[in-house]
């Protein structure tokens, strides 16, 4: 993956808050071709600075896209310090909200860890992949959140006999 749009739509980040360490996020906006999944899977986005859109292939800004899809984001955060904390202490339960402190703490105490939760039904494409019956090699795809079928190509150089 190489960009914020790829990461936010990646099924492997379902129900997680994404923290971006690059200081400026959003400068190329959102286009129609860079989704890893069929929708936004991340539950939130944390960034240092939200940049304005300025790329001709974009159809919507990152901020407007997140808003349109009811995904909360926050900027003005020292994301490098946050990343150092997460590396030292491991994944943490967290929330991005503007509620009162008492309300937030009560909700956070009831939050379940991403470990052991069932997300396969949320991330599966629920579709069949095209197959070439005359192909020399057969590939089995078990869909536990496979990337968008149009974002990858099965190539013979990946297969070894």
Steps between C-alpha positions, in 0.01 A plus 500: 500500500624845431244755611239606748209403272642148462545464876159635602322263258716195579289218651788400730443826694128437564371659820839657580612860541779578253783727614699657216855611582551699179440863602267603212208275409232576241693710249396294196141442610307182411477347154298213352785251455703475822269306730630170640149395601149580391449756779670665798588235758688715753292632788705818540799698377765688701738740325739784568361739240211472255605650167263642242438315175687614192525206256313495165402130529321557833125523520466576873722616785610257773306697761178500295541129415541405866204718595283353222583149626448583870864431589645720772841659458717723711795721409747705702634189674868424554466172312868411527481513880178298487668241278796473740251441783318230300829328410604495865164398650332312213153548355268698724126547521413853400231738383485826308210705630390831643289363788553568867786317670275288726284383211805412289669300776183298562468420130869415467483256794234303311702490177629158400850452366538430127660170601248220461213701352322373188555737208506255207140577402583873497808467279413218260428597139213247495567427135667241283828567324536438129702194415678388188428127462789465254758654735812300577478580873202516733483755782269474798386822663354478848319829555565626852520856369669466164576826322268626229515250215580779256798625699715194441585265218603140540820482306695187405817647645341468845450125455773243536488143374 
